[in-house]
Each structure stands twice: as structure tokens, then as C-alpha cells.
Amino acid sequence: MIAIVEESEPDAGGDVAGAGPAAETGASMEIHRPRPWRGWREFLKEYGIIVLGVLTALALEQAVDALRWAHEIGDARQALGREITYNVKALKLIGVQDACMGQRLDALRRWAEGAGPRPDGVIRRPIYYTLETSAWDVANSGQVVAHFPLDQKLRFAQLYASFENERDTIAQERDAWQNIAAIAGEPKLDDGDRRELRHAIGLARTIGPRRRGNAIFLLSESPHLAVDGPGPAFDRGPAADPAGFCRSVASAPGRR
């Protein structure tokens, strides 16, 4: 005889034995609830740990920032110092011609007034160099100069303001001498040419002392901020060497 066994259905609300997450993991998840502080002492202790961590992070950030700016300031200081040295050497080269400029202007003035012969040879103008301010312009356009010490920042600003003023003065003096050379280079002058020549000579005589006065200040203040570097490059010769201007003046006997 065959026995018939009826299968009972599991309860709707329960799990089959041996199945489900609980049976697989063997334990349920444990959730920790925050523990309340036990008095002000424990609160201040945890608060101090948080504050100390924040302050330490800020201090490290400031230290890294300070090192970065120290590097930036050092690079800018080197670039500015070399540019100052270039300008100083340029001013000294221009100054080599000062005495000869006066002699040539005296001779040209006598000729323009009809009181002396026309200076012999080609009427050359002195050699001028344009002063550089590009390093200062770049450094000052960013934030580097703002991190300089105040006294150093003021000295650089004053010095470069004088360089810019001197650069403008040199440009004016160069223009005056270009007019002198152009007029005096004509084979024959009429009365209008002579008046224009006298005017250009007077302008050069007015601008020259101003340039020399600025140069005295710049040459005295620059060594404190200069860093050794190159000066203007030129090929030795009468057309490029400032001393060549003086040699041409000394060798010209003059003629009517």
C-alpha cells in the first residue's frame, strides 16, 4: 500500500527554515547610536582636537604659500636687479659722450650764427640706448611686488619711476640731435635752415642737463638694488661705439 503525505504550506509571514539573510550571515547588522557627551570636559576635549586639526592644516597651507612666494620674490628680484644693471651701464655709456656733445653743439652754434666754420666731416649724432623696464612691468602687473617688503617695494617703485622719466628725456634728446644732424647734413643752409638749426641746438642744450641730472640720481641709487648682469651690446666702431662720437669730434678740424 502506498502512503500519501500532505505537504503543508509555510506561513505567509515567516521564512522557511535555513533560508534568508539571517540564515546566511548568522547575525544581524549592529547600529551604533552617537554617544552623548559626559560633561563639559569631554566636549571641550573633542572641540580642542577639531580646532587643533583645522589650525594645523591652515598653518601648513600658509607655510607652503610662504615658500612659493619666497621663490617668486627671489626670481623677480634677480630679474629686476639685472635689468637695473643694464640701465646703469647704458647710462654710463651715454655719459661718455657728454663732454663731446657740448663741444659739437658749440661748433654747430657758431656755424649756425655765421661766426665759425662748418664742422668738418659727417655730422653724427651721439649714441643713445633705450632704458629697459619690462621686468618691472611684468613683476608689477602681477602679485609678486605686493609681497615685497614695504621699504624694498618703495625703493624699486621710485627707481623705476626715475628710469621711465630718464627714458623719455633720452628720447627727446635723441630727437633733437636727429634734427641737428639732418639740418647740418645739408650741403648749403639758408636763413630759415640756420634758425631751425639754432632752435634744435637750444633744445638739445636744454634737455641734456636734465638727462645728466637724472643720471646722477640713478647711478647713486641703483647699486643698492642691482644684480650683476650684461650691459648694452655693440660692435666697436665709429657707428656703434659711443666713444667713437668723441673721436669724430676731436678729429674734425672744421671748414667754412
VOSETI-604453 format. One record per atom (N, C-alpha, C): x, z, y negated. Coordinates in steps of 0.05 Angstrom, whole numbers, plus 5000, padded with zeros to 4 digits. Layout:
# residues N
XZY
...
//
This chain:
# residues 256
501750005024
500050005000
501850004975
501049854956
502549824931
501450014911
503350184898
502450374878
502550244850
500650284834
500450174807
501050394787
503050344769
503750544749
502950434722
501550584707
500650514680
502750594659
503450404642
505450454620
504050554596
504950774587
503750894562
505050774538
503650724517
504750614491
505950844475
508150794461
509351004445
507551074421
508051314411
506551394387
507251214364
505251164347
505650984324
507551104304
507651364301
509351494281
511951574291
512651554316
515151644326
516951424335
519551484341
521451284351
521751314381
522451104392
522951104421
525551264426
525551424446
527951584451
530351414455
532551494442
535051354445
535351114426
533351064409
533450834390
533450934362
534150754343
534050824314
536750924304
537050944277
539551024265
540451294274
538651474276
539451744283
540851754310
539751594329
541051594355
543751454355
544151254338
546651114337
548851274323
548251404300
550351554285
550651834295
548551944306
548752214316
548352414294
548252334267
547852524245
546652374222
545252514205
544052404181
545952434158
545652274135
547352284111
547052544097
549352654088
549252914074
549652864044
547852954028
547952903999
548653163985
550853153968
551653393953
550453393926
549053583919
547953613892
550053743874
550153663847
552053783829
551754083828
554054203827
554054503827
554054593798
552354763791
552254863763
554755033757
555655023730
557955183722
557355473725
559455613732
559155903735
560456043711
559056023689
560056153665
561655973647
562356063623
563755913603
566655853610
567856033625
570655993633
570955733649
569255693669
569455453685
568755203669
566855223651
566155003634
568454923617
569755113604
572055053586
574354943602
574755033627
576854933643
576554633649
574154553657
573654273663
573654103637
572654223615
572654083590
575554033581
577254233584
580054203577
581553993593
580853973619
582053763636
581353483626
578753453618
577853193608
579253123582
579353313563
580553273537
583553213540
584853363558
587753313562
588253033573
586552943591
586852673602
586452453581
584452493563
584052303542
586352293522
587252533515
589552553496
592052433507
592552473533
594852363546
594752053546
592451943552
592151653552
592551543524
591451673503
591851583476
594751603467
596151813475
598951843468
600651623481
600051563506
601551343519
601051073506
598551033498
597850783485
599350763458
599450983443
600850973417
603850943421
604951063442
607751023447
608450733454
606850603470
607250323476
607050153451
604950213435
604550073410
606950103391
607950353389
610250403372
612750253381
613150243407
615450083417
615149783411
612749683413
612249403408
612849343378
611849513360
612249463332
615149503324
616549693337
619449723332
620949463339
620149343361
621449083368
620748863348
618248853339
617348653319
618848693293
619048943284
620449003259
623348933261
624648993283
627448913287
627948623284
626248463297
626448173296
626048073268
623948173254
623348093227
625648163208
626748403212
628948493195
631448313198
631948223222
634248043226
633747773213
631347673216
630647413204
630847423173
629747633162
629747673133
632647703123
634247863137
636947913129
638647653129
638247483149
639747233150
638847043128
636247043122
635246873100
636346973073
636447233069
637647333045
640547253042
642047273064
644847183064
645146893056
643446723067
643446443060
643046403030
641146543018
640546522990
642846622973
644046842982
646346942967
648646742966
649246622989
651446432990
650746182973
648146102973
647345872957
647745932927
647046172919
647346252891
650246252882
651946342900
654846352894
655946062891
655045882909
655945602907
654945482880
652545532873
651545422847
653145542824
653745802826
655245932805
658045832801
659245712821
661945592819
661945392796
659745262791
659645042771
658945122743
658345382739
657245472713
659145402690
661745472692
663545412670
663745112665
663844952686
663944662683
661444552671
659144672677
656644582665
656744602634
657744832625
658044872596
659844672583
662044612596
663944412585
662644132584
661244062605
660043792606
657743782585
656143992582
654043992562
655143972534
657444112529
658644092502
659543802496
660743672516
661743392512
659343202508
657243242523
654943072521
653543112494
653443362485
652143422460
653643292437
656343302437
657943172416
657442872416
657242762440
656842472442
653942402432
651942562439
649242502430
648942532400
650542702387
650442732358
652342542343
653842382359
655642192346
658242322337
658842552346
661242702338
663442692359
663042552380
665142542401
664742302419
666642242436
666542012454
664542052477
663741842489
662141862513
663841962536
662842162551
664442262573
665042042593
667442022602
668341812620
667241842648
666941612662
666141622690
663141652692
662241682717
659341712723
658441992714
656242002700
655242262691
653742392714
654942572727
653842702750
652342952742
650443032759
649043292755
650243492774
650043752768
651043952786
649543952813
650844072833
649544102859
647844352859
645344332867
643544562868
642544582897
641944832905
640744892931
638045032927
636144962943
633545092942
633645352957
632845572945
632845832959
630645842979
631145973002
629245993024
627546243022
624946223028
623246453030
621346433054
621846253073
620046203095
619846443113
622046583118
621946823136
620247043124
620447073098
618847283084
615847193085
615346943080
612546843081
611246893108
612746833129
611646873156
611247173162
613247333156
613047623162
610847753145
610647673120
608747793102
605847703108
605547473121
602847373126
601547523150
603147643167
602047803189
602048093183
602348253204
602248543201
604948683203
607048523206
609748643211
610648803186
610448673163
611448803138
609849063133
607349063141
605749303136
606749543151
608349503173
609449723188
612349793180
613349653159
615949733148
615750003135
617950163133
617850403116
617250323087
615950493073
614950413046
617250333027
619450483027
621650423009
622850153016
623050093042
624149833050
622249603044
619749653047
617749453041
617849383011
618149582994
618249532965
620749382957
623049442970
625549312964
625449012972
624348962995
624048683004
622248532985
619948652978
618048522960
619248452933
620748652922
621948602896
624148382897
625748392919
627848202922
626747922925
624747882941
623647612946
622047512922
620847692906
619647612881
621747492862
624047612862
626247512845
627347252857
627447222883
628346972895
626446742887
623846792888
621846592881
622146512852
622546712835
622946652806
625546492802
627646562816
630146412814
629846132825
628346102846
627845832857
626445652837
624545762823
623145602802
625045532779
626745722771
628645672750
630645462758
631645472783
633445262792
632144992792
629644972800
628144722799
627944612771
627444782751
627244692723
630044602713
632144742720
634744662711
635544402724
634844372750
635444112764
634143882749
631543922742
630043702728
631443642701
632343842687
633643792661
636143632665
637743702685
640143552690
639643272700
637443232715
636742962724
636142782699
634742902680
634242742655
636742682640
638542882639
641142842625
642642612638
642942622665
644442422680
643142142677
640442142677
639041882675
639541752647
639241922626
639541812599
642541742593
644341932600
647141882595
648341662611
646941592633
647941372650
647341102639
645641082618
645140822606
647640722592
648140452593
650640352581
650640372550
648240382538
648040402509
645640562501
645940742482
643740912473
642840842445
640240842441
639240812413
638641092403
637541102379
637041362366
634941522382
632941392394
630941542410
632141652435
633941502447
635341602471
637041842465
638341832442
640042062434
638442312429
636042272417
634342512412
633342622439
632642452457
631742542483
633942682498
636342572496
638742692509
639242972497
639142992471
639543262459
637443462468
634943362470
632843542480
633343642508
634243452526
634743532554
637143722555
639143682538
641443862537
640644132528
638944142507
637944402498
636344552519
634744402535
633144532556
635044642578
637044492585
638944592605
640444842595
641144842569
642445082558
640645322557
638045282555
636145502555
635645612583
635445432602
634745522630
637245642644
639645532639
642045622652
642445922650
642446032626
642846322624
640746492639
638246392639
636246532654
636846532684
637746312694
638446302723
640746482728
642746482711
645146652716
644346952714
642547022696
641647302694
640247392720
638447212730
637147282755
639147312778
641147132778
643047132800
644647402800
645347502776
646747752775
645247972789
642647992784
640948192796
640848152826
640347902835
640047842863
642647902879
644947832867
647447872881
648148172883
647048332865
647648622866
645748762886
643248662889
641248792905
641248692934
642048442938
641848322965
643548452986
646048532981
647648643003
646348873018
644549023006
643349253019
641449163041
640448923040
638448823059
639448583075
641848483069
642848233081
643848293109
643748083126
644948083153
646647833154
649047853164
650947633163
649747383177
650047163163
648946913173
650146673158
649346433165
650446193152
649446153124
650946003108
650045913082
649445613082
648945493059
648345213058
650645043070
649944843086
651944673098
652244423080
654744333076
655144083060
657843963069
658043713065
660543563072
662343583047
664743663051
666643673029
667043403017
666743382991
667043132977
665743142950
666242952933
665142972905
662142952904
660842842924
657942812922
656443052934
657743232948
656343452962
657643722956
660043732949
661443992945
661044072916
659844312911
659544402883
662144412867
664344472880
666944472866
667644192857
666543992870
667143712862
666143652834
664043782826
662943742799
665043832778
666244052783
668244152764
670743972764
671543862787
673843682787
673243422772
670743332774
670043092759
669943142729
669243372721
669243442692
672043462682
673843592697
676543642689
678143372687
677443182705
678942932706
677942722687
675842772672
674642572654
675942592627
677642392618
678842402592
676942342569
674842182575
672942112554
673541852540
671441722531
671741472516
669341432499
669641272477
667341222459
665541002470
//
